[in-house]
């Protein structure tokens, strides 16, 4: 077995980029929703629905996903462009 880290192909890096973009987008949308919550949270909410808790959970999942992508990238060698 080779001791060198595997190299990320252009296709895999493209997938990582798209996943990261989707996570940033989800986090941005959750932040906007949280910031635009009406003064009376019960005004437009369904029973048991808490905008702040849902948006906080989405932000946490997004941040964790980006951290995992960073770990995957760090595990692989640099991208070789042909």
URRA-V628381 format. One record per residue. N is the residue number from 1. SS is DSSP state (A for helix, B for strand, O for the rest). PHI is phi in radians with two decimals (NA if undefined). PSI is psi in whole degrees, -180 to 180 (none if undefined). Layout:
BEGIN
N&SS&PHI&PSI, N&SS&PHI&PSI
END
This chain:
BEGIN
1&O&NA&143, 2&O&-1.42&143, 3&O&-1.51&-6, 4&O&-1.33&144, 5&O&-1.22&143, 6&O&-1.11&148, 7&B&-1.57&138, 8&O&-1.33&129, 9&O&-1.36&165, 10&A&-1.05&-36, 11&A&-1.15&-43, 12&A&-1.18&-42, 13&A&-1.09&-38, 14&A&-1.08&-42, 15&A&-1.10&-46, 16&A&-1.02&-43, 17&A&-1.09&-44, 18&A&-1.15&-39, 19&A&-1.11&-44, 20&A&-1.09&-42, 21&A&-1.08&-43, 22&A&-1.10&-39, 23&A&-1.17&-43, 24&A&-1.09&-40, 25&A&-1.11&-45, 26&A&-1.07&-42, 27&A&-1.14&-42, 28&A&-1.11&-42, 29&A&-1.12&-42, 30&A&-1.11&-39, 31&A&-1.12&-44, 32&A&-1.08&-44, 33&A&-1.08&-44, 34&A&-1.11&-42, 35&A&-1.22&-26, 36&O&-1.74&17, 37&O&-1.09&135, 38&O&-1.12&156, 39&O&-0.96&-37, 40&O&-1.80&99, 41&O&-0.99&-26, 42&O&-1.41&-8, 43&O&-1.05&-42, 44&O&-2.12&5, 45&O&-1.58&152, 46&O&-1.40&157, 47&O&-1.00&133, 48&O&1.43&2, 49&O&-1.77&122, 50&O&-2.13&111, 51&A&-1.01&-44, 52&A&-1.10&-44, 53&A&-1.15&-42, 54&A&-1.14&-47, 55&A&-1.16&-37, 56&A&-1.11&-39, 57&A&-1.15&-41, 58&A&-1.10&-43, 59&A&-1.10&-44, 60&A&-1.10&-43, 61&A&-1.11&-41, 62&A&-1.09&-46, 63&A&-1.12&-41, 64&A&-1.13&-42, 65&A&-1.08&-42, 66&A&-1.17&-36, 67&A&-1.12&-43, 68&A&-1.11&-41, 69&A&-1.07&-41, 70&A&-1.07&-40, 71&A&-1.14&-41, 72&A&-1.09&-45, 73&A&-1.10&-41, 74&A&-1.16&-30, 75&A&-1.25&-27, 76&O&-1.68&160, 77&B&-1.29&174, 78&O&-1.14&157, 79&O&-1.26&135, 80&O&-1.78&115, 81&O&-1.58&133, 82&O&-1.83&none
END
